[in-house]
């Protein structure tokens, strides 16, 4: 449910910026928070729309893609976990779990992109950059790295009964 809602939020923000955004948007913001490049709204929206569409296709179809991957294409930090999850009797559950995990990460990425798009539009209309980019990006990065560690070596894919 999270991924489809993230797609809707991203699309709504994209449409909102297309309708009410200024003609120029902050295309790049330096580490000091100052805008270092301005882009046409339509170039900016075009590129972000393409990236968003690619993410929707990749993350939206993750479980279907996983079900077609051979076991040799799947990597685990532990041989025992790989052997367990790649057994035919466990592979469907692995595909479901990993599909859910990838949908969660894809949804979070789309929400981050929606935030950056909205912030870029606001910065573009006020001619001053803001900390509104740094804090959400830092939170997103910490959350994604933390969740990746959790699914890599945590209990998410531990062998039941261990």
N, C-alpha and C positions, 0 to 999 in steps of 0.2 A: 504493500500500500504506500510506503514511503517514496519509492521510486516514481510511480505515476504522479504523485502529488508534487514531487520535485520538478518533474517535467512541466507540469501545469504552472508552477510558480515561475520557472525560468521563462516559459513562453509568455506569461502575463507581463513580466518585467520587460522582456524584449519588445513586446508590442507597445507597452507604455512608453518606453524610451523612444521607439520609432514615431509615436504619435506626438509626444510633448517634449522630447529632448531637443536641445539646441543643435544647430547645424554642425558645430565643432565639439568634439569630446576629448577628454584627456586620454591620449593614446599611450602615454608612458609617464609614470610618476617615479621620480628618483627616491633614493633612500632618505633624503632630507624632507620628503613630502611635497616637493615642488614639481609642477608639471614640466616635463622636459620635451614633450612632443604632443602636438595637437593633431587629431585625425578627423576626417569627415565622419559625420554620424553614420552614413550609409556604409562606408568602408569598415568602420568599427563594428557595426551591427552585422554586416555580412560575414566578417571573419568569425565573430563570436557565435553567430547563428550556425555556421558550418561546423565549428568545434562542438557546439551543443548537439547538433544533429548526429555527429559521429559518436559522441558519448551515449546518446540515446540508443543508437543501433548496437554499439558494442556492449554496453551494460544491460540494456533491455533484453538482449538475446543471449546473455551469458550462460544460462542453464542449458539452452539448446546447443550452444557451442561446446560446452563442457561434456555433454553426453556423446559428442562425436569425437572427442580427443582420445587418442590411444593412451593407455596407462604410461607409456614411455615418455609422453609429453607433459606429464604432471610431476611436479617436483615437491618433495617434502623435506623438512630438515631431519627427519628420522626415517631410516629404512623400514623400521617396524610399522610406523604409522602409514607409510606408503603401501606396504604390503597389505595391511588391514583394509584401508580405504579403497584400494584398487581391486580387491576381491569382488567378483561379480555380485555377490550377495550384499555388499556394502556400497557398491559404486553409485547406485541411484540416490542413496542418502547423502553421499559425498557431493554429488552433482547438485542436489537440492540445497544443501548447506552453503556450498561455495557460490551457487547462484544467488542465494540470499545475501551473502557477504558482499559479493560484487555489486549487487543492486544497491545495497546500503552505501558503499563507497561511491558509486556512480551518482546516487541521489545527493549525497553530501557535496560532491564536486559540482553538480548542477546548481545547488543552492549557493555555493561559494561564488560561482560564475554570475549568478543573478545578483548577488550582493555587490560584486565588483562592477557589474554593468550599471547598477543603480548609483553606486558611489561615483563612478566615472561621469555619469550624466549630471549628478549634483555638482561635482567639482567643476565640470565644464560650464555650468550655468553660473557659478559664483566666482570663477577665476581664482580660486584658492584651494589648495589641496588640504587634506585633513587626515587625522589619525584614524579615521573611520575605515581605512584600508588595512593598516598594520595589525590591529588587534584581531579582527576576524580572520585574517590570513594566518596569523600565528596560532589561533585557537584551532583552525581547520587543520593545519599541519601537525600540531601535537595530537589531535584526535585521530587523524589518519595513520600516523606512525604508531600510536598506541594500539589502535585496532589491528593494524597489520602485525604487530608483535604478538598480540593476543591470538590471532588466528594462526600464526606461524608456530609459536612454541607454547601457547597457553592451552587451556583445557578444551577449547572449541573442537579440535580434531584429535583429542586424546583418545586412545583406545578404551572403550568402555570396560570398566572393572579394574582399571589400573590406578 
